[in-house]
Amino acid sequence: METTTSLIYLKLFIFYGSWLVFPLLYWFASKRWKILIVLSLLFIYARFVEPQILLVNYTKIHTGFHAKYALISDMHLGIYNNESILERAVDKINSLDVDALLIAGDFTYEPQFDDMRKLFASLAKVKVPVYAVLGNHDCEKPGPKIAKELTKILEGFGVSVLDNKSLKLNNVNILGLGSRCAYNDKRILISKYKKEDNLLVLAHHPDVTLDYNISKDYPDLTVVGHTHGGQIRIPFLYQSMISIRGNVAKGDILWNQGLYAFKNSQVFVTSGMGEIGLPMRFLIPPVIDILELY
């Protein structure tokens, strides 16, 4: 616990200490140190500007049935992000014509000092059904023991937490898988469905699909998060920082962000909204993905 507390305070130091870049930039400018000026401006953009951008990206996916979903993931509310980014996302989603909101996990990031009810209260304002799964940061992999408390709070705001559960919305079966990192993803549930059942799997970690049984598992689409799209996309370097087994699996499934054809199915990876490690994003702004299935 002492080590964990030390790491939290280190992250707080990084978060608040980063404001020192502004007096440093003034000093570099007075000295006319051009390279340090450029680096400072890039840091300011990645730390203070891009994390506040919220894009809406549209993707059409052929599944053989019609549906339209908003998808968000990896909000990581807590030590770096407060409730404001989720409130903005809810406002945007409420202005869009979608059937439901899907949330692919990692709601939190070190939320020990926060009131989680306040962090997620805006979810009660979503005008369409909300379906969610938890991510590794919500299930102690890593993080505090908050899964039960978080689930209770989310359900109190009208969110259906699909922890190895399914439901049917219109003509689509939506199956949520538990956290892979917590060894709670019951993939055997997929085998209960047939190809004609219009199955969408909601999970957090892309690597859950690597263990699909190609002869038995028939999800038309799996939607996931976790990767952050690299979060800090320094060309030629960022892909190696994405902590997923798909990077080294045979077949070179380089999970990143976007739509993938995989085995006998499709996988959509959202790059998410929040940050971990460093409180920065670079060349991959927070995003709401709108998935138009046809």
CORLINHU-V22434 format. One line per field, one symbol per residue. ss: DSSP state (@ for helix, = for strand, . for the rest). phi: phi as a letter, one per 40 degrees, with the letter a starting at -180 (. if undefined). Layout:
ss = ???
phi = ???
This chain:
ss = .@@@@@@@@@@@@@@@@@@@@@@@@@@@@@@..@@@@@@@@@@@@@@@@@@@.========.....======....==..=..@@@@@@@@@@@.....=====...==......@@@@@@@@@@...=====..@@@........@@@@@@@@@@..===...=====..=====..........@@@@@@..@@@.====...@@@@@@.........====...@@@.=.....@@@@...@@@..........=====..=====............=...========.
phi = .ccccccccccccccccccccccccccccccgcccccccccccccccbbccccbcbbbbcbcbgabaabcbbafcfcicbbbccccccccdccccbcbcabbbcgfcbafcdcbccccdbcccccccbdbbabcbcccbgbchccbdcccdccccccgcccccfbbabbfbbcbbcbcccccfbcccdccccbbdccfcbbbabcdcdccbccccbcbccabbabgcfgggbccdgbccccccbcdcbcchfccdaahcbcafbabbbbccgbbbbgccabagacdabcbbbca
